[in-house]
Amino acid sequence: MIEPARATFLLIDMQNGFIDGASPLCIAGAAATVPACAHALAAAREHGLAVLHVRRAYAADGSDVEAVRWEAWAEGGRPLSSADPMSLSCPSELAPAPGEPVVVKPSWSAFFGTDLDVLLRTRGIDTLVLAGTTTPNCVRSTAYDGLARGFNVAVLRDATSSRSPEAQEANLADMEAAGIQLIHTDDFAANGLLHVRDTEGEVARAVALERATQEETEGAADKTNAVVGNPVAP
């Protein structure tokens, strides 16, 4: 079982700019997942996982807004920037507790343009549990980048959200096929990391064992060859 001290719970982009139905950047399914995200957040704290909050914050002039959403952003009150401070905040039940870091990212993945990787490795983290929005974009890109960096990655399927149920299920299926583990919030709350597999550790140990066996075999062969090549005189 993965020790809680080796895991971090990442709550991604659960801000009013993505949750509020009046926001031009609203994710249709996000508001409905606030209770599940709050449940998962409380469970992570209870089970002793480090908690880290990931946020998006744009420059008020729009210079760092993705081109594909710039028009909607500019015409919709410039959410998730200082032009709309309320959109930057989150529901009170999802607010960081004292000492919980907040990583502000400039793009989709929480690893892109941030010190997240260094922060995790400094703390000896090897397992990530993700919740938040949106599943196809920020959750998925963070999950894939986590896998690429050698972390075990689990996603709480009912504490993540998409623009439609169809998009949600399709993206969850794709992530699972890529090796990202999917668990339910109730399971996480009841069992912590019990059902999260340490895939990275298992493979590392298997590779180390194979190398050790190979070295032992090669060492035995070298000794045999030395004896055959230099027989002891009677």
FENHUFEN-V192259 format. One record per residue. SS is DSSP state (H for helix, E for strand, - for the rest). NEAR is the number of other ideal C-beta (glycine too) atoms within 10 Angstrom. D_LAST is the distance of its C-alpha to the last C-alpha in Angstrom with 2 decimals. Layout:
# FENHUFEN-V192259
ss: (SS SS)
near: (NEAR NEAR)
d_last: (D_LAST D_LAST)
This chain:
# FENHUFEN-V192259
ss: (- - - H H H E E E E E E - - - H H H H - - - - - - - - - - - H H H H H H H H H H H H H H H H H - - E E E E E E E - E - - - - - - - - H H H H H H H H H - - - - - E H H H H H H H - - - H H H - - - - - - E E E E E - - - - - - - - - - H H H H H H H - - - - E E E E E E E - H H H H H H H H H H H H H H - - - E E E E E E E E E E - - - H H H H H H H H H H H H H - - - E E E - H H H H H H H - - - - - - - H H H H H H H H H H H H H H H H H H H H H H H H H H H H H H H - - - - -)
near: (11 20 13 17 12 17 24 24 25 26 27 30 27 28 27 21 28 24 25 17 9 10 22 16 22 20 26 16 19 25 18 11 26 17 14 20 27 20 20 29 25 13 22 27 14 11 18 12 26 21 19 23 23 25 21 24 17 25 13 11 11 14 8 14 21 12 6 7 13 14 12 13 21 14 9 17 15 20 24 22 21 12 17 18 10 11 26 19 13 20 15 7 13 19 13 15 9 4 7 16 15 11 16 13 21 15 15 20 22 29 22 13 12 16 11 24 15 9 15 22 13 9 14 10 19 20 26 27 28 27 29 30 28 24 28 22 19 24 31 23 18 26 28 18 19 25 18 10 16 11 22 25 25 25 25 28 20 22 28 31 30 24 17 13 11 9 17 21 13 14 20 21 11 14 24 13 8 12 14 21 18 14 20 15 22 14 16 26 17 12 14 20 23 12 14 21 15 17 15 18 14 11 11 13 11 10 10 10 10 10 10 10 10 10 10 10 10 10 10 10 10 10 10 10 10 9 10 8 7 7 7 5 3 3)
d_last: (57.49 58.45 59.66 63.28 62.37 60.37 63.32 66.59 69.75 71.53 75.22 76.19 79.68 81.78 84.72 88.38 88.30 86.06 87.55 91.30 93.02 95.36 92.58 92.01 88.26 88.48 85.73 87.50 85.04 84.30 87.15 86.29 82.77 83.95 83.77 80.26 79.13 80.72 78.98 75.62 76.26 77.10 74.03 71.72 73.19 72.98 69.32 68.39 67.68 68.61 71.76 72.55 75.76 75.78 79.13 80.79 83.34 85.01 86.88 90.63 91.11 88.75 86.50 83.31 84.56 82.70 84.77 84.76 86.61 88.58 91.88 91.96 90.91 93.55 96.35 95.45 95.90 92.56 90.68 87.52 88.83 91.08 94.01 93.56 92.02 92.32 90.11 87.23 87.27 85.94 87.35 87.41 84.99 82.34 82.85 79.91 79.53 79.24 75.90 75.09 74.42 76.44 74.86 77.41 76.11 77.69 76.69 75.36 71.90 71.59 68.59 70.54 71.86 71.17 68.70 67.83 64.14 63.69 65.74 63.64 60.25 61.43 62.19 58.85 60.61 58.69 61.27 64.83 67.65 70.55 74.23 77.37 78.84 78.63 75.88 75.83 75.96 74.99 73.06 71.15 70.34 69.19 67.03 65.40 64.85 63.30 60.85 60.01 59.20 56.84 59.20 59.67 63.29 65.73 69.40 72.11 73.79 77.13 77.32 77.21 79.99 81.01 84.26 84.24 82.43 81.14 79.61 78.10 76.38 75.18 73.58 71.99 70.49 69.12 67.57 65.97 64.48 62.96 61.20 63.91 64.40 67.94 69.22 72.68 74.33 74.92 71.20 70.38 73.04 71.87 68.10 67.39 64.10 62.85 63.19 61.98 58.42 55.94 54.84 53.62 51.49 50.05 49.02 47.60 45.43 44.31 43.38 41.49 39.53 38.73 37.53 35.36 33.84 33.26 31.62 29.35 28.40 27.84 25.74 23.47 23.25 22.39 19.45 18.22 18.77 16.93 13.72 14.24 15.20 12.40 9.12 6.48 3.84 0.00)
